[in-house]
Amino acid sequence: MNVRELIELLRDWPDQEATVVIGEGMRLDQWLLVTGIVGRRIAVDPGNPDIALPGAEAGLEIV
């Protein structure tokens, strides 16, 4: 997903006052509250396309 696609999904969300959370990863019933964004340089892990590692491509971390 790129920034434009994320913005489109968020713009279309019916409850614009909803708090944004990110899945914690280890538990299905616990989430992290989003407080901002940070630019990163990333590379997709060749062994797992769901993982990003330090690299040269532009990335955006939601924190």
Backbone hydrogen bonds, N-H to C=O, Kabsch-Sander energy under -0.5 kcal/mol:
donor,donor_aa,acceptor,acceptor_aa,energy
6,L,2,N,-2.2
7,I,3,V,-2.7
8,E,4,R,-2.2
9,L,5,E,-2.1
10,L,6,L,-2.6
11,R,7,I,-2.9
12,D,8,E,-1.8
13,W,9,L,-0.6
13,W,10,L,-0.8
16,Q,14,P,-0.9
18,A,15,D,-1.7
22,I,32,L,-2.3
24,E,30,Q,-1.5
30,Q,27,R,-0.7
32,L,22,I,-2.9
34,V,20,V,-2.4
38,V,61,E,-2.3
40,R,59,G,-2.5
42,I,40,R,-0.5
42,I,57,E,-3.1
43,A,53,L,-2.1
45,D,51,I,-2.8
48,N,45,D,-1.1
51,I,48,N,-2.1
53,L,43,A,-3.3
55,G,41,R,-1.6
57,E,42,I,-2.4
59,G,40,R,-2.4
61,E,38,V,-3.4
63,V,36,G,-2.5
63,V,61,E,-0.6
